[in-house]
Amino acid sequence: MPLVAEGRRPGRAALPTVISASRRTDIPAFYMPWFMAGVARGYFTVENPFNHRQRRVTAGPQEVHTIVFWSKNFGPFLAGGYGQKLRRQGYGLYFNFTLNSTERLLEPRLPPLADRLGQLQALAQAFGPAAVAWRFDPICFYRDKGNVLHDNLADFERIAARAGALGITRCITSFRDDYAKIKRRTAHLPGMAFLDPPIARKAELLLSLEKSLTPRGIRLETCCEAQVMAALPPAARIAPANCIPGALLMGLYGGRVSGRRDGGQRVKKGCGCSLSADIGDYRRQPCFHNCLYCYAQPTAAAAPAAAAGQGLGSPRQSC
């Protein structure tokens, strides 16, 4: 059976696609040459991670409204000038930048925070602050082997100050989700355990973050946190997030995109993302940041071999 172009229906004019690059791996940090090859070819072949069926996502500038890039390290993307190249070809660009506190236990392979703040400034200056969303995601609580409680909020104010000064107006956050692979990953760390605070404590924390962000002109939004949102007081100005923001993309670049929510995401938990085509592959394109809490991180044993195959060198030993 031939591959069918994503989003196309017989007898109906197709709206331009929004490409999500990607929830499955960090393309701007590790796979931009692969991405640019797909753009030059005019399509990506994407495999469903559950049933392994393949589909073709068209990628020509006439067929794509916006490319939404997700990353924790835009350094390679910026150094390669990829954004300027794509913009010259006619693509709209939007950036979801996950920028968390420095916590080597949780995120052992990221550049220093000062470098990442510099990347945030470079994106805002090159593409406009309205095209950049800051994701402080996820908020984590954990205890160490000495039974000392920790969180990853230490640098929140520092990041917020820089984002506000740059004119960035969106901060998207969520609380860590529990996955079986995370439990397996932390099993070799004696005494280390993630904690899940009560809903009331989460709501209290969000209100505190909102209070900090509002004077800086930044709106706090939550990603897939319907239960916590329901616990907030009516006066709270915290909103459910749409990390693929169809209306905002049309405001930035004109034209039209689908007004449908993306049914492939966690709508019942509060995901407000507009329909997009997510490319990338968990298995073939592992992420080498090795974040302890991540749903997509490959095993430590697989990472060195995979990295060598991509010409990335051998990742450092994780904490």
The 8 nearest C-alpha neighbors of each residue, nearest first, counted from 0:
[[1, 2, 3, 53, 54, 52, 55, 4],
 [2, 0, 3, 54, 55, 4, 53, 52],
 [1, 3, 54, 55, 0, 4, 53, 44],
 [4, 2, 55, 54, 5, 1, 7, 56],
 [3, 5, 55, 56, 7, 57, 6, 2],
 [6, 4, 56, 7, 55, 3, 54, 57],
 [5, 7, 4, 8, 13, 16, 14, 276],
 [8, 6, 13, 5, 4, 9, 11, 3],
 [7, 9, 11, 10, 6, 13, 12, 4],
 [10, 8, 11, 7, 12, 13, 6, 3],
 [9, 11, 8, 12, 7, 13, 6, 14],
 [12, 10, 9, 8, 13, 7, 14, 6],
 [13, 11, 14, 10, 8, 7, 9, 15],
 [14, 12, 7, 11, 15, 6, 8, 16],
 [13, 15, 256, 16, 12, 257, 255, 62],
 [14, 16, 62, 63, 64, 256, 13, 17],
 [17, 15, 63, 64, 18, 62, 14, 275],
 [16, 18, 275, 65, 64, 66, 63, 276],
 [19, 17, 66, 276, 275, 277, 67, 16],
 [18, 20, 277, 67, 21, 276, 66, 275],
 [21, 19, 68, 278, 67, 69, 277, 18],
 [20, 22, 19, 23, 69, 24, 277, 278],
 [21, 23, 24, 20, 69, 277, 19, 25],
 [24, 22, 21, 281, 280, 279, 295, 25],
 [23, 25, 286, 21, 22, 26, 285, 281],
 [26, 24, 70, 28, 27, 286, 29, 21],
 [25, 27, 30, 29, 28, 31, 24, 20],
 [28, 26, 76, 31, 25, 73, 29, 70],
 [29, 27, 26, 72, 75, 25, 73, 30],
 [30, 28, 26, 27, 25, 31, 75, 286],
 [31, 29, 26, 33, 32, 27, 34, 28],
 [30, 32, 34, 33, 27, 26, 35, 29],
 [33, 31, 35, 34, 30, 36, 29, 37],
 [34, 32, 36, 31, 30, 35, 37, 26],
 [33, 35, 31, 37, 36, 32, 30, 38],
 [34, 36, 38, 32, 37, 33, 31, 39],
 [35, 37, 39, 33, 34, 38, 40, 32],
 [38, 36, 40, 34, 35, 39, 43, 42],
 [37, 39, 35, 41, 40, 36, 58, 42],
 [38, 40, 36, 37, 41, 35, 59, 42],
 [41, 39, 37, 38, 42, 36, 58, 43],
 [40, 42, 58, 59, 38, 39, 37, 57],
 [41, 43, 57, 58, 56, 37, 40, 38],
 [44, 42, 56, 37, 55, 45, 57, 58],
 [43, 45, 55, 54, 56, 53, 42, 46],
 [46, 44, 54, 53, 278, 43, 55, 47],
 [47, 45, 53, 51, 52, 48, 54, 44],
 [46, 48, 51, 52, 49, 50, 53, 45],
 [49, 47, 51, 46, 50, 281, 280, 52],
 [50, 48, 47, 51, 52, 46, 53, 281],
 [49, 51, 52, 47, 48, 46, 53, 54],
 [52, 50, 47, 46, 48, 49, 53, 45],
 [53, 51, 47, 50, 46, 54, 48, 49],
 [54, 52, 46, 45, 47, 51, 44, 55],
 [53, 55, 2, 45, 44, 3, 56, 46],
 [54, 56, 44, 4, 43, 2, 3, 5],
 [57, 55, 5, 43, 42, 4, 44, 58],
 [56, 58, 42, 41, 4, 59, 55, 43],
 [57, 59, 42, 41, 38, 63, 62, 56],
 [58, 60, 41, 62, 61, 63, 57, 38],
 [61, 59, 63, 62, 90, 89, 58, 88],
 [62, 60, 59, 63, 15, 64, 89, 58],
 [63, 61, 15, 59, 60, 16, 58, 57],
 [64, 62, 16, 15, 60, 65, 61, 17],
 [63, 65, 15, 17, 16, 91, 90, 62],
 [66, 64, 91, 17, 92, 63, 90, 67],
 [65, 67, 18, 92, 17, 19, 91, 68],
 [68, 66, 93, 19, 94, 20, 92, 18],
 [67, 69, 20, 94, 95, 93, 66, 19],
 [70, 68, 95, 21, 96, 20, 94, 25],
 [71, 69, 25, 96, 72, 27, 97, 73],
 [70, 72, 97, 96, 98, 73, 69, 25],
 [73, 71, 70, 74, 28, 115, 109, 27],
 [72, 74, 76, 75, 27, 28, 77, 70],
 [73, 75, 77, 72, 76, 78, 118, 28],
 [76, 74, 78, 77, 28, 73, 79, 27],
 [77, 75, 73, 27, 79, 74, 78, 81],
 [78, 76, 80, 74, 79, 75, 73, 81],
 [77, 79, 75, 80, 76, 74, 81, 73],
 [78, 80, 81, 76, 77, 75, 82, 74],
 [81, 79, 77, 78, 82, 83, 76, 84],
 [82, 80, 84, 79, 83, 76, 85, 77],
 [83, 81, 85, 84, 80, 86, 77, 76],
 [82, 84, 86, 85, 81, 80, 87, 125],
 [85, 83, 81, 87, 82, 86, 80, 88],
 [86, 84, 88, 82, 87, 83, 90, 81],
 [85, 87, 83, 90, 89, 88, 84, 82],
 [88, 86, 84, 89, 85, 83, 90, 82],
 [89, 87, 85, 86, 90, 84, 60, 83],
 [88, 90, 86, 87, 60, 85, 91, 61],
 [91, 89, 86, 85, 60, 65, 88, 92],
 [90, 92, 65, 64, 66, 252, 86, 89],
 [91, 93, 66, 65, 67, 90, 94, 130],
 [94, 92, 67, 130, 131, 68, 66, 95],
 [95, 93, 131, 68, 67, 96, 69, 132],
 [94, 96, 69, 132, 68, 131, 133, 97],
 [95, 97, 133, 70, 134, 71, 98, 94],
 [98, 96, 134, 71, 135, 133, 70, 136],
 [97, 99, 135, 96, 134, 71, 133, 100],
 [100, 98, 135, 97, 101, 136, 155, 154],
 [101, 99, 154, 151, 102, 153, 152, 155],
 [100, 102, 103, 112, 99, 154, 111, 106],
 [103, 101, 105, 104, 106, 100, 151, 107],
 [104, 102, 107, 106, 105, 101, 318, 108],
 [103, 105, 102, 318, 107, 106, 291, 317],
 [104, 106, 291, 103, 102, 290, 107, 292],
 [107, 105, 290, 103, 104, 102, 108, 109],
 [108, 106, 103, 104, 317, 109, 105, 318],
 [109, 107, 288, 106, 289, 110, 315, 287],
 [108, 110, 107, 288, 106, 111, 72, 71],
 [109, 111, 114, 112, 115, 108, 72, 113],
 [112, 110, 114, 113, 109, 115, 101, 116],
 [111, 113, 115, 114, 116, 101, 110, 100],
 [114, 112, 116, 111, 115, 117, 110, 118],
 [115, 113, 117, 112, 111, 116, 110, 118],
 [114, 116, 118, 112, 117, 113, 119, 111],
 [117, 115, 119, 113, 118, 114, 112, 120],
 [116, 118, 114, 120, 115, 119, 121, 113],
 [117, 119, 115, 121, 116, 120, 122, 73],
 [120, 118, 116, 122, 117, 121, 123, 115],
 [119, 121, 117, 123, 118, 122, 124, 116],
 [120, 122, 118, 124, 119, 123, 125, 117],
 [123, 121, 125, 119, 120, 124, 126, 118],
 [124, 122, 128, 127, 120, 126, 121, 125],
 [123, 125, 121, 122, 127, 126, 120, 128],
 [124, 126, 122, 123, 121, 127, 120, 83],
 [125, 127, 123, 122, 124, 130, 128, 92],
 [128, 126, 123, 129, 124, 130, 125, 122],
 [127, 129, 123, 167, 131, 130, 166, 165],
 [128, 130, 127, 131, 167, 168, 132, 166],
 [131, 129, 93, 128, 127, 94, 126, 132],
 [132, 130, 94, 128, 129, 93, 95, 123],
 [133, 131, 95, 169, 94, 96, 134, 170],
 [132, 134, 170, 96, 97, 169, 95, 171],
 [133, 135, 97, 171, 136, 170, 96, 172],
 [136, 134, 172, 99, 98, 97, 171, 137],
 [137, 135, 172, 134, 173, 138, 97, 99],
 [136, 138, 174, 173, 175, 139, 172, 135],
 [137, 139, 174, 136, 175, 173, 151, 140],
 [140, 138, 150, 175, 151, 137, 174, 141],
 [139, 141, 150, 194, 149, 193, 195, 138],
 [142, 140, 193, 194, 149, 192, 148, 150],
 [141, 143, 148, 147, 146, 192, 191, 149],
 [144, 142, 191, 146, 145, 147, 190, 141],
 [190, 143, 145, 146, 191, 189, 142, 147],
 [144, 146, 143, 147, 190, 142, 191, 148],
 [147, 145, 143, 144, 142, 148, 190, 191],
 [148, 146, 142, 145, 143, 149, 144, 141],
 [147, 149, 142, 141, 146, 143, 150, 140],
 [150, 148, 141, 140, 142, 147, 151, 143],
 [149, 151, 140, 139, 152, 141, 148, 138],
 [150, 152, 153, 139, 100, 138, 102, 149],
 [151, 153, 155, 154, 150, 100, 138, 99],
 [152, 154, 151, 155, 100, 150, 156, 101],
 [155, 153, 100, 157, 156, 152, 158, 101],
 [154, 156, 158, 152, 157, 153, 159, 100],
 [157, 155, 159, 158, 154, 160, 153, 211],
 [156, 158, 154, 160, 159, 155, 161, 153],
 [159, 157, 161, 155, 160, 156, 162, 154],
 [160, 158, 156, 162, 157, 161, 163, 155],
 [159, 161, 163, 157, 158, 162, 156, 164],
 [162, 160, 164, 158, 163, 159, 165, 157],
 [161, 163, 159, 165, 167, 164, 160, 158],
 [162, 164, 215, 166, 160, 165, 161, 167],
 [165, 163, 161, 162, 166, 160, 215, 167],
 [166, 164, 162, 163, 167, 161, 128, 120],
 [165, 167, 163, 164, 128, 168, 162, 216],
 [168, 166, 128, 162, 163, 165, 169, 129],
 [167, 169, 217, 218, 216, 166, 170, 163],
 [170, 168, 218, 132, 217, 167, 133, 219],
 [171, 169, 133, 219, 134, 220, 218, 132],
 [172, 170, 134, 220, 221, 219, 135, 133],
 [171, 173, 136, 221, 135, 134, 222, 137],
 [174, 172, 137, 222, 221, 136, 138, 224],
 [173, 175, 138, 137, 176, 139, 172, 136],
 [176, 174, 137, 139, 138, 177, 173, 292],
 [177, 175, 174, 178, 292, 137, 294, 195],
 [176, 178, 175, 179, 181, 182, 292, 180],
 [177, 179, 181, 180, 176, 294, 182, 292],
 [178, 180, 182, 181, 183, 177, 184, 294],
 [179, 181, 183, 182, 178, 184, 294, 177],
 [182, 180, 184, 178, 183, 179, 292, 185],
 [181, 183, 179, 185, 184, 180, 186, 178],
 [184, 182, 180, 186, 181, 185, 179, 187],
 [183, 185, 181, 182, 186, 180, 187, 291],
 [186, 184, 182, 188, 187, 183, 181, 191],
 [185, 187, 183, 188, 184, 182, 189, 191],
 [188, 186, 185, 189, 184, 183, 191, 190],
 [187, 189, 185, 186, 191, 190, 144, 184],
 [190, 188, 191, 144, 187, 186, 143, 185],
 [189, 144, 191, 143, 188, 192, 145, 146],
 [190, 192, 143, 144, 189, 188, 142, 185],
 [193, 191, 141, 142, 190, 194, 143, 185],
 [192, 194, 141, 140, 142, 195, 191, 139],
 [195, 193, 141, 140, 196, 192, 142, 139],
 [194, 196, 197, 193, 140, 175, 139, 141],
 [197, 195, 200, 194, 198, 201, 140, 199],
 [198, 196, 200, 199, 201, 195, 202, 227],
 [197, 199, 201, 200, 227, 202, 196, 230],
 [200, 198, 202, 197, 201, 203, 230, 227],
 [201, 199, 203, 197, 202, 198, 196, 204],
 [202, 200, 198, 204, 203, 199, 205, 197],
 [201, 203, 199, 205, 204, 200, 227, 231],
 [204, 202, 200, 206, 201, 205, 199, 207],
 [203, 205, 207, 201, 206, 202, 200, 208],
 [206, 204, 208, 202, 207, 203, 209, 201],
 [205, 207, 209, 203, 204, 208, 210, 202],
 [206, 208, 204, 210, 205, 209, 203, 211],
 [209, 207, 205, 211, 210, 206, 212, 204],
 [210, 208, 206, 212, 211, 207, 219, 213],
 [211, 209, 207, 208, 212, 213, 206, 214],
 [210, 212, 208, 209, 213, 207, 214, 215],
 [213, 211, 209, 217, 215, 210, 214, 208],
 [212, 214, 216, 215, 217, 210, 211, 209],
 [215, 213, 216, 212, 211, 217, 210, 163],
 [216, 214, 163, 212, 213, 217, 160, 164],
 [215, 217, 213, 214, 168, 163, 212, 218],
 [218, 216, 168, 212, 169, 215, 213, 219],
 [217, 219, 169, 168, 170, 213, 220, 216],
 [218, 220, 170, 237, 209, 171, 169, 217],
 [221, 219, 171, 238, 240, 239, 237, 170],
 [222, 220, 239, 172, 240, 171, 173, 224],
 [221, 223, 240, 173, 224, 172, 270, 239],
 [224, 222, 269, 268, 270, 225, 221, 265],
 [223, 225, 227, 226, 222, 269, 268, 221],
 [226, 224, 269, 228, 268, 227, 223, 229],
 [227, 225, 229, 228, 224, 230, 198, 268],
 [226, 228, 230, 229, 224, 225, 202, 198],
 [227, 229, 225, 230, 231, 226, 224, 202],
 [228, 230, 226, 227, 231, 225, 232, 224],
 [231, 229, 227, 228, 202, 232, 226, 199],
 [230, 232, 228, 229, 202, 235, 233, 227],
 [231, 233, 234, 235, 230, 229, 228, 202],
 [234, 232, 235, 231, 236, 230, 229, 237],
 [233, 235, 232, 236, 231, 237, 206, 238],
 [236, 234, 233, 237, 232, 231, 206, 209],
 [235, 237, 238, 234, 219, 209, 218, 233],
 [236, 238, 219, 220, 235, 218, 209, 239],
 [239, 237, 220, 240, 236, 221, 219, 228],
 [240, 238, 221, 220, 222, 269, 271, 241],
 [241, 239, 220, 221, 222, 271, 242, 238],
 [240, 242, 272, 271, 244, 243, 270, 239],
 [241, 243, 272, 244, 240, 95, 271, 222],
 [242, 244, 272, 241, 273, 245, 67, 275],
 [245, 243, 241, 247, 242, 246, 273, 272],
 [244, 246, 248, 273, 247, 243, 249, 256],
 [247, 245, 249, 248, 244, 250, 258, 256],
 [246, 248, 250, 244, 249, 245, 251, 129],
 [249, 247, 251, 245, 250, 246, 252, 244],
 [248, 250, 253, 246, 252, 251, 247, 254],
 [251, 249, 247, 248, 253, 252, 246, 254],
 [252, 250, 248, 249, 253, 247, 130, 129],
 [251, 253, 249, 250, 248, 91, 254, 64],
 [254, 252, 249, 250, 251, 255, 248, 64],
 [253, 255, 249, 252, 256, 64, 250, 15],
 [256, 254, 249, 253, 14, 257, 15, 64],
 [257, 255, 14, 15, 245, 258, 16, 249],
 [256, 258, 259, 274, 14, 255, 273, 245],
 [257, 259, 256, 273, 260, 245, 274, 246],
 [260, 258, 257, 274, 273, 261, 262, 272],
 [259, 261, 273, 274, 272, 262, 271, 258],
 [260, 262, 274, 273, 263, 264, 272, 259],
 [263, 261, 264, 260, 266, 265, 274, 259],
 [262, 264, 261, 265, 266, 274, 260, 275],
 [263, 265, 262, 266, 261, 270, 272, 260],
 [266, 264, 270, 268, 267, 269, 223, 263],
 [265, 267, 270, 269, 268, 264, 262, 271],
 [268, 266, 269, 265, 270, 225, 223, 264],
 [269, 267, 223, 225, 266, 265, 224, 270],
 [268, 270, 223, 225, 266, 267, 224, 271],
 [271, 269, 266, 223, 265, 272, 222, 268],
 [270, 272, 241, 240, 269, 260, 273, 266],
 [273, 271, 241, 243, 242, 270, 260, 261],
 [272, 274, 260, 245, 261, 243, 259, 244],
 [273, 275, 261, 260, 259, 257, 272, 276],
 [276, 274, 17, 18, 19, 277, 273, 16],
 [275, 277, 18, 19, 17, 278, 56, 16],
 [278, 276, 19, 21, 18, 20, 275, 279],
 [277, 279, 20, 45, 21, 276, 19, 280],
 [280, 278, 23, 21, 24, 45, 284, 20],
 [279, 281, 284, 283, 282, 23, 24, 278],
 [282, 280, 23, 285, 284, 283, 24, 295],
 [281, 283, 280, 284, 285, 297, 48, 295],
 [282, 284, 280, 281, 285, 279, 305, 24],
 [285, 283, 280, 282, 281, 286, 24, 279],
 [286, 284, 281, 282, 297, 283, 24, 287],
 [285, 287, 24, 288, 25, 296, 284, 297],
 [288, 286, 289, 285, 302, 314, 296, 108],
 [287, 289, 108, 290, 286, 109, 106, 107],
 [290, 288, 287, 296, 291, 108, 106, 107],
 [291, 289, 106, 105, 293, 288, 292, 107],
 [290, 292, 105, 293, 289, 106, 181, 184],
 [291, 293, 290, 181, 105, 294, 175, 176],
 [294, 292, 295, 290, 296, 291, 181, 289],
 [293, 295, 296, 178, 292, 180, 181, 176],
 [296, 294, 293, 281, 23, 297, 24, 286],
 [295, 297, 293, 289, 286, 294, 298, 290],
 [298, 296, 285, 302, 299, 295, 301, 286],
 [297, 299, 301, 300, 302, 296, 184, 289],
 [298, 300, 302, 301, 297, 303, 289, 317],
 [301, 299, 298, 302, 303, 304, 297, 305],
 [302, 300, 298, 299, 304, 303, 305, 297],
 [301, 303, 305, 299, 304, 300, 306, 297],
 [304, 302, 313, 306, 305, 314, 301, 307],
 [305, 303, 307, 306, 302, 301, 308, 313],
 [304, 306, 308, 302, 307, 303, 301, 309],
 [307, 305, 311, 303, 309, 308, 304, 312],
 [306, 308, 310, 312, 304, 309, 305, 311],
 [307, 309, 305, 306, 310, 304, 311, 312],
 [310, 308, 306, 307, 311, 305, 312, 29],
 [311, 309, 307, 308, 312, 306, 305, 313],
 [310, 312, 306, 309, 307, 313, 308, 29],
 [313, 311, 307, 310, 306, 314, 303, 309],
 [312, 314, 303, 306, 307, 315, 311, 304],
 [315, 313, 303, 312, 316, 287, 302, 306],
 [316, 314, 317, 313, 108, 107, 303, 318],
 [315, 317, 314, 318, 299, 107, 108, 313],
 [318, 316, 107, 315, 289, 108, 299, 104],
 [317, 104, 107, 316, 103, 105, 188, 106]]
